[in-house]
Amino acid sequence: MIWAILAGLAPTLLLLLAMSGMISAAETSMTAASRGRMHQLERDGDRAARRVNRLISNQETMIGAILLSNNVINIFASVVTTQVLGAAFPGWLGAVVATGVMTVLVVIFSEILPKTIAIARADDTARALSIPTSWVVRIFGPLADGAQWIVRQTLKPFGIKLDAGTDVLAAHEEIRGAVEYHHSEGLVETRDRWMLGGVLDLADLDVSEVMVHRRSIVMIDGDLAPREILAEALDCGHTRIPIYRGEPENVVGVLHVKDLLQAMARADGNIDALDVPAMLRTPWFIPETTSLKDQLAAFLKRQNHFALVVDEYGALQGLVTLEDILEEIVGEIEDEHDVVAPGVKPQPDGTVSVEGSVTIRELNRAMNWSLPDDEAVTVAGLLIHECQRIPEVDEIFAFHRHRFRVVERRGNQITLLSVSPPEPEEDWI
């Protein structure tokens, strides 16, 4: 009797387990498939790869639909098995037997086995299951969206708000985590790690964090004689120089050395006859809250590599160039005219002599450290933020597993520090 019941149950159960296994394999393969290879295959005309890319483009709905359909199938299979075995065994014994049988079958044949295959051959599995997965998303997608809406409404009273475009997998953080992992395994070099991290950080950094501060800007007084302007322009070593009148805050234009040389050629070398105001370019002012990602796009769109940074009141704060942004990705770019500032100098005793104006990101890159740059831009700014005052010379502070000693101070400005390498974490517990 029991064997007859089980024999009648087997085809239905096998079909449901196969469907559950296929959906589990689709979930794993779609998330593990190489997006780069899928895009390349789509460009080559592969229709299956095109379906995979379309599914991955709306990953939240796809995963929700897959999970919902898989749960429906597993629950239905468990209910059918429980009813059939409940008729074969007295009392609660049928439910206990059904629970044990379904647990073993679902875990092994609907979860572990298909997901193992999907991980081993993610790209091929994703392409092979693209059609059934598309139908699953088409059928269960609206229900999954409804479930997501219910989840958001349920979380609202607890102060947790999720907009409809929330990316559950956080692609940027996923990439960053992969880079950090492969770096720790020795598969990604330190320089490549900084470069990849710099690209990911562009959207999180403002121009105020990489700009040349107004106190360090080389500017020329526009009221000077053309000969004096030429001498200062050639002496500063820059190709674009802000020109002001009256006071440095009043920038009236930007002088490009190339325009100056062309004007000299047209004047046959008569420097005193140069009309400097006529060759000035209109200055480009940008707010200090502009992200590096947006500013990089603006530089490329306007074909202008030089911008002046102002605060919310319109006061000049600094300047930023295309080179400044690129240096956040590839590191310091130097040419034959650059003056190499010895901002970071390792000392024989193991400490590092650091100028206060050196940015935390530059120090981290130079020494492969991990000092935080969330609350300050420069090393001096970090020290002032941590001690909540302007420290005196020879004062020593310990934070973030480093020791900072103030070596030089000019007025209220920390100009030189001595920083120790990071100490073992157990010493800071």
N, C-alpha and C positions, 0 to 999 in steps of 0.2 A: 504493500500500500504506500509506504513512505517513498520507496524507490520510484514508484509510478508518478507520485506527486512531483518529486525532484526532477524526473525526466521531462515532465510537462513544463516545469518552470525554467529549465536550462536554456532553451532557445531565446525566450524573452530576456532572461538575465544576461546572457552573453551579448545580445544586441545592445542592451542598455550600458553594459560595461564597456563595450567597444566604442559606443558613442561618447561616453564619459572620458575614456582614454584618448580618443581623438581630440576632444576639446582641450584636455590637459596638455597634450602635445602641442596644439595650436597656440595656447597661451604662452608656453615656455619658448617655443621657436620664434614667435613674433617679437617677443621682447629681447631675445638673444641674437636674432639675425643681424648680420652686418649691414648697417644702413648704407654705407659706402658702396658695398657690392650690389645691393638691391638697386640703388640709383644708377649704377653703371649698367646693370642688366636691363633696366628700364630704358636707358638711352640706346641700348642695342636692340630694342624691340621686344623684350621678353614681357609677355602679357601677365604672367604670374607674378613677376617682380613688381609690375605696376599695381596689381591688386594689393600686394604686401605693403607697398609704400602708401597706398591710399588708406589702408587699415591703420598703419602706424601713425599716420598724420593726425588721427583722432584717437589717440591711445587710451584716453580715459573712458570713452564710450566703448571701445573695443574690449578692454579688460573688464569693464562692468558687465557687458553683455555675455562674455565668456564665463565669468564667475556665476552670473545668474543662471545661465543655461546649465552649467555643470551641476550646480546645487539642485536644480529642478530634477535633472536626470537621476542623480544619486539618491535624492529623497524618494522619488518615485520607485526606483529599484528597491530601496529598503522597505517601503510600504508593501510592495507586491510580495517580496520575500517573507516579510513578517506575516502577512495574511495567509500565505500558502503554508508556511511552516507552523503557524499557529493552529491550523486545522489538523496537522499531523502529530503535534506534541501537545500534551495536556497542560492547562494553566499557563503560567508565565514561562514555561520551558521553551515554548516556541519563539517567544520574543527574545529570550537569551541566546538561543541557537542562531536566530536570524541576525542578531547584532554581531555575534562573533564571526559568522560566515561573511556578512557584508563588509565588516571592517577589514578582514584579510583580503577579500577580493578587490575592494575599492583601493586600498592602500597599495597593494602590489601591482594589480593589473590596470588600474585607472589613474594612478598617480606616479609611482616610482618608475615603472617600466616605460610608459610613454614619455615621461619627462626626461629620463635618461637618454632615450633615443633622440629626443628633440634637442637636447644640449649637445650631443655628439655630432649631429648633422643639422644644425639650426637653419642654415640657409635653404637647404634642399627640402627640409620638413615644412618650413614656412611657405615656400612656393607650392609644394604639393597640397597643403591644406588651405590655400588661399580662398578657393571657391567655397568649401563648406563653412569656413570662418566668416566669409562675407554674408552668407545666408544667416548664420547665427547672429551677426551684428544687425542685419536687417530686421530680424524677427524680435530679438531681445533688446536691441539698442534703445528703443523708446522706453521700455520698462526699466532699463538701467539708468537712463536719464531721470526718470521719475524717482527711482530709488535715491539717486544723488540729491535730488531736490529735497526729499524727505530728510536725508542726513543733514543737509545744510540748515533746514528749518529746525531740526532737533538740536543742533549745536548752537544756534543763535542765542538762546537764553543763557548759555554758559559763557558768552562773550567770544566764541570762536566763530569767525566769519570767513567763509570761503567763497570766492567769486566763481562764476561758471567756467572761467578760463584757467583755474588753478591746475598747474602741471604736477601731478602726483610724483613723478619721477625726477623733477627738477634737473633738467638736462645739464645745465652748467655745472651743478654740484656733482652730478654723476661723472662728468668728464674730469673735473678737478680731482675727485676721489680716485679715479683710474690712474691719473698722472702721478699722484702722490704714492699710490700703491706700487706702481711699476718703478718709481724712483727708489722707494725703500728696498725693492728687490734687485736694484742695480741695473734695470733694463732701460731706464731713462736717465740721461746725463743731467747733472745739476743745471747747466746752462739751458738745456732744452726745457727743463722743468720750469725755470724762471720765465722763459719765453712763452710757453703755453699758458702759464699762470697769468702773465701780463696781458695776454689777449683776453682772458676771461674776466680780468679785473677792470677792463676799460669802462664797462657800464657802471661800475661801482665807485669810480674815482672822479672827482671834480677837477676842473682845470686849476683851481686854487691849490691843489696838492702837488702840482708839477710845475707851476709857473715860476718864472724868474721874479723875485720880489722887487717892488718898486725901488727899494734902496740899492738894488744891484743892477738896475737898468742903466745902460749907457745911453744918455740923451745929449742932444746938442741944442744950444740956444739958437733959435732961428734969427735973432737980431744980430748975430755975428756977421762979419764980412765974409764973402764967398771963399776967400783964401783960407780963413780960419776954419770955416766949416769943412772945407776939403781936407785940411790938415787933421782935424779931429776925426773925421770919417775914416781916413786911411789909418789913423793911429789906433782906432778902437778894435779893428779886426772883425767887425760884423758887416754883413751885406745890407741889412735893413736897420735903420736907426730912426727912432722917434725924434721929431723936431718940435720944440715947445717955444712959446713966447711968453715972456713975463715970469711965469713960474712953472716948475716941472709938471704940475697938475694940468696945465693948459696945453695939451698936445694938439698941434694944428696940422700935422701930417707925418708921413713916413718917407724918409729919404732912402731910395735904393741906390747903392753904389754904382750899379750898372747904368742907371739913368744919369748919374753925375758924370761918369766917364764919357757917355755918349754926348752929353751937353758940352763937355770940354772939347771933344773932337769937332763938333760943329762950330765952336768958337775959336778954332785954330790955336788952342792953348791959352787963350786970353782968360785967365781965371777970374779976374776982377769983373769981367763982363757977364759972368754967369747969373742967370735969373733963378735962384734957388727956390723961391716960392712956387714958380711955375712947374717945377719938376717934382714937387711933393705929391705923394699918393694919399688918397683919403684914408684916414685911420679906421680900422675895423674894431669896434668895441664889443665885447661879449661879457655876459654876466659871469661871476665867479662860480656860480652853481652849475654851470654847463658840464655835463659829463664828458669824459674823454672820448667815449664812443661817438657821441653826437658831434663833438668838435672835430674829430677825425673825418667824419662824413662831410661836415661843413667845409673843411679845408679842401677836400677833394672836389666837392661840388663847385666851390667858388674859385678854385685854382689859385688860392691865396694861402701862403704858408706862415702868416704873421698876424697875430691878433693881440689887442690890448685888453686886459681884464679889469673890470670895474665892479664895485660892490653895489648894493641896492640903492645907495645914495648917488651913484654915478662917480664916486671918487676912484681914482686910479689905484689899483692894487698890484699890478704886475703885467707881465706879458708872457704869452705862450706861443710856441712855434710848432710846426709839424715835427721837427726833430725832437722836441721835448716829449711828444706823445710816442714817437717811434722808440725813443730810448726807454720808455716804460716796458716795451716788449723785448727789445734786443739788447738792452744795456747801453752803456755810455758809447756814443758815437763821436769819434775824434778825427779831425783832419789836421793838415800841416799847419793851420793857423790857430788851432786851439791851444790855449794855455792850460796845461794839465794841472789842476789844483790838487795838492796833496791832502785831500780831505780826510783820508783814512790811512793811518800809518801803524802797522804792527810794530811793537816794541820788543827788545830782547827779553824783557821780563815776562812776556806773555800777554801783557795788556795791549790795548789798541788806542792810539791817540786819534781822537775824532774831533774835527771842527764842529762847532755848534750848529752851523748852517747846513751840515750834511743831512740829507733826508734819511728817514728810517729805512725806507725801501732800498736806498743806495747802500747803506751799511749792511742790511740783511743780505743783499746780493754779494757784496764784496767779501763778507766773512761767513756767508752761509748760516746766518743766525735767523731767529724768528721773533724779534722784538715786535710788539703790537704797534700798528700804525692807525688804529681806529680813532684815538683821541688827539693825536698830534701828528704833524708832518715831519718836523726836524727832530734831531736827537736832543737839542736844547729844549725844544717844546715838550718832548716826552718827559724830561727831567723836571721841568717846571710844573707840568700837569701832575706828576706823581707826588711831588713834595708840597704842592699848593702854595709855593712862594718862590721868590728868586733867591737861589742859594748863594752862599759866600764862597770865596776861593778856599780850596783844600777841604771843603765839606765832602763827606762820602755818604752815598745812599746805596741801598741794596734793594732791588726789585726785579721781577721777571728773571730771576736766576743770574743777574749780572750785578756788578758793583760799579757805580759811577762816581768819579772824583772830579770836582771842578778844578781845572788847571788855570784858566784865564777867564776874567770877566771885565767887560768894558761898559761902565754905566750899568744899565739894566739888562745888558745882552751877554749871554753865556757864549764865549767865543771858542773855548777849547776844553775838551773833557778827556779823561782817561777811563776807558771802559774795559772791564775784565771779561774774558770769555765766559760762556754759560757754565755754571757749576752744576754738578750732578743733582737730579731732582730730590734724592733722598736727603741732601743737606738742607733743603728748603721746606721739609715737612715739619 
